[in-house]
Amino acid sequence: MRKFRIIWNRPPVIDGENKDLGSFMQPPTVKYSATDPEGNNFTFSEYLNGKQIRSFQGVAGQQYTVEISHDAWIRLDLDVQHQIKIVATDSAGISSERIFTFTRKETHIEFMLEYGNPDIKADFTLDGMPLRVLVTLERYLPEGSSIESVKVCNNYLDAVPTWEDCTGAVKGNRGYLFTNKTKTAANWAINLWVILAKGTATERVRMSGYGGAFD
């Protein structure tokens, strides 16, 4: 009679425990590491609200940090729970996960056009140099709040876009004349960056959309 010892493959073990991190005005810092009980190779995948941030080969015991980009952060809704999920998958396809939740709190609302959206990129990318832009904001500003800043650029595809302050023009419902005349990218591209300040307002500040024109 022969005796066999069967060892079941177990998933990687991610340190810590699932938990709510609380409320933040800046992206939370989440550090983690993992080991595999059988010493198998494994990969990490990081997700923000179900959307993958990155995936890479992990090293047992090495600490990693989840990084939420500025663009992703300012697009998160306020006062609702968001989720960071870390999945570790070994070479046999067995996985484990760790989940952290958090809430974004702000004294300001920031808005920027998302060039990751192909419709946005197509509509605001131009062959010729845009000279003027008119920005209108669909917003609700209760007493005590304000438009803190509105910036625009006509070379957003450049490695370092030239942002110009058009706050006064927006508050006065006027068009803004670009001062920048140069670009390094293949095409011109318009983007806007809006910051609304809650100030002393007791009601929620809301921005429901934008409009305008450019030529």
Phi, psi and omega in degrees: 000134177255142177251137179239141174254118181262125177247114180286138177290129181250152182289160174302152180253115178270133184294163176080200181214160176296138179195162174270127185275343181106204183252144185220148172256352175228157180307130179292154177261122179238115178250144183203164174208171180207159172225159177247126183304326180265002181075019179286157171291153179209159177242154174253144169229131180250140181227144172241113183052041176087352180260128184293133175271311178196164176219136185200163177288129180266159174243127184304129176083347180281139182270137179235163181231131174284128180244119176264120183293159179300316180298318179292322183295313185288350178265357178284136178296149178275151171061024173231157184280134176243163186230133168252126179237135177243125180243129175248124184236125181277177186294346178264002178088009178271134186227163173222164181219157175230133185239131175237137176244155179202165178236136177269122175246145182214148167264353180224153170248129176246141180221136177214144177297137183264103181286355172288343176276118184299330178292318177298312182299321181290319184286332187248006174262131189231151174282318181262161182287121176288137183259325184223156176217142174242124182243126174239140183245128173271099188220161171238114181245098178292166182304132181100346179258172184197164167277110183279318184201139169228120179241147178228158173214154179246006179227048186297335181283351176293156177300324177232092181297152178265103180274136180237140183276118178238028183304313181299319180295319180293316179297327181267007181056041180244158174286159179240134179265118179297141174263335180288134180235011185231158174207159176245340178284172182291328183232161171278152179206134181261138170219158176229149185227110186248136174233120175252134182256131179289325179060232181261007183297141177264343176266163179285136172278139181229142171232113186258353179172186182210164177205189179136199182200165175208155176209000000 
